[in-house]
Amino acid sequence: MRKNIVAGNWKMNNDLAQTESLLTDLKKQTQTSIAEVMIAPAFTNLYPAFQALKSTNIEVIAQNMHFAENGAYTGEVSGSMLKSVGIETVILGHSERREYFNETDEILAKKVDAALAKGMRVVFCFGEVLEDRKSNNQEKIVENQIKNALFHLGPAAFQNIILAYEPVWAIGTGETASPEQAQDMHAFIRKTLATKYGADIAEEVSILYGGSVKPANAEEIFSKPDVDGGLIGGASLNADDFFAIVNAF
């Protein structure tokens, strides 16, 4: 049975003092759902967060990693470095990494391979922009992103893959995606997986929704049969809001 997961992506927010304050607030929260909970602080705060939360059920994960093991890649962080500070899961392919840092499907395939080779789990992100949605090309875009970065993997790899659909057009644009639109795309994603790996594997993979989930809409979105949780941005920076989403299952 696939897992319900709520992952908070803190992005480039919170210095050490702010991180410690938010971690303290998170530890005061009460979880009433059985969802798996993750937070992704900045690289500089991963180890303090890991230390602070290791006695809780909240997993600390990374926002990104490089595909190389080591070498002349100034400013980058490898899977081994993440593992050395207790990190076992990494977000890859986030829409901001694709847009601002020119990460291609080919680069992401190498990053996925590197993470899996280290025994890490991957939260793999993908999704279409507004132009794609308006031209009704969203399914082809999503299908290509999944196939290009993941379909070289063997079936067993999907035990360590979590998918996260991000409708980029619905994040900070004034446009909104309905729960029905989320469900339609998640069902398509699962069907795409099934064509390559079979229904059994497709049914076991958790697919998160990353389209501005908030306490007010989380319960309705999470009630959809193919939505297994959320990749949360801004709302994850407030402990009360984040756990209202965690407890929406």
C-alpha positions, 0 to 999 in steps of 0.5 A, spaced: 500 500 500 502 506 497 504 511 503 501 518 504 507 523 504 507 531 506 514 534 504 515 541 506 520 545 501 523 551 505 527 553 499 532 559 500 528 561 506 531 561 514 537 562 517 540 558 522 536 562 528 530 562 524 531 554 522 531 553 529 525 557 531 521 553 526 524 546 528 522 548 535 515 550 533 514 543 529 516 539 535 510 542 539 505 539 533 501 533 534 500 529 528 493 525 528 494 522 521 499 517 519 502 521 513 510 520 512 512 527 514 518 531 511 522 537 511 527 540 506 531 546 509 537 549 506 544 545 505 547 550 511 541 547 516 541 540 514 545 537 520 542 542 525 535 540 523 537 532 523 540 533 530 534 537 532 528 532 529 532 525 530 527 523 536 521 525 532 517 522 526 519 528 521 525 526 516 530 531 514 531 531 506 535 535 501 532 540 496 538 538 491 544 534 489 549 533 484 550 527 480 558 527 481 561 523 487 566 529 488 570 533 484 571 540 481 564 542 482 564 549 486 558 550 490 555 543 489 553 538 494 554 530 493 550 524 495 555 522 499 556 529 503 548 528 504 548 521 507 554 523 511 549 528 515 544 523 516 540 525 509 537 519 506 532 523 501 533 528 496 528 532 492 530 532 484 527 536 478 524 542 482 521 547 477 525 552 480 531 548 478 529 547 471 527 554 470 533 558 473 538 553 473 537 550 466 536 543 469 535 538 463 531 531 463 538 528 461 542 532 467 536 529 472 537 522 469 544 522 472 542 525 478 537 520 479 542 515 478 547 518 483 542 518 488 539 511 487 546 508 487 547 511 494 541 508 496 537 514 497 530 516 496 528 521 490 522 526 490 522 527 483 518 533 480 515 535 474 510 539 471 507 543 465 507 551 465 501 555 463 503 555 455 503 548 455 496 548 459 493 553 455 495 549 449 492 542 452 499 540 451 500 538 459 500 530 458 505 530 453 510 535 457 509 531 463 509 524 460 516 526 456 519 529 463 517 522 466 520 518 461 526 522 459 529 522 466 526 515 469 524 510 464 531 507 463 530 505 471 529 498 472 522 496 476 525 495 483 528 502 483 521 505 484 521 502 491 525 509 492 522 514 487 516 518 490 513 523 484 511 530 485 507 533 480 507 541 480 503 545 475 507 550 474 502 555 471 498 554 478 504 557 482 504 564 484 501 566 477 494 568 479 491 561 476 488 556 480 488 548 479 482 545 481 482 538 485 479 535 479 485 537 475 490 534 480 486 528 480 486 527 472 493 529 472 495 524 477 491 518 474 494 520 467 501 519 471 499 513 474 497 510 467 504 512 464 507 508 469 503 502 468 504 502 461 512 501 462 512 497 469 505 494 470 499 496 474 502 493 480 508 498 481 504 504 478 499 503 484 505 502 489 508 509 487 506 515 491 504 521 487 504 528 491 501 534 488 505 541 488 500 546 486 500 551 492 497 546 497 494 550 503 490 548 510 484 551 506 484 546 500 488 540 503 483 536 505 479 536 498 485 535 494 488 529 498 481 526 498 482 524 491 484 517 489 490 518 486 493 524 490 497 521 495 500 527 499 503 534 497 510 537 496 508 544 500 512 550 499 510 557 503 505 553 507 511 549 510 514 555 513 509 556 518 508 550 523 501 550 524 499 551 517 504 545 515 501 540 520 494 542 518 496 540 512 499 534 514 493 532 518 488 533 512 488 526 511 
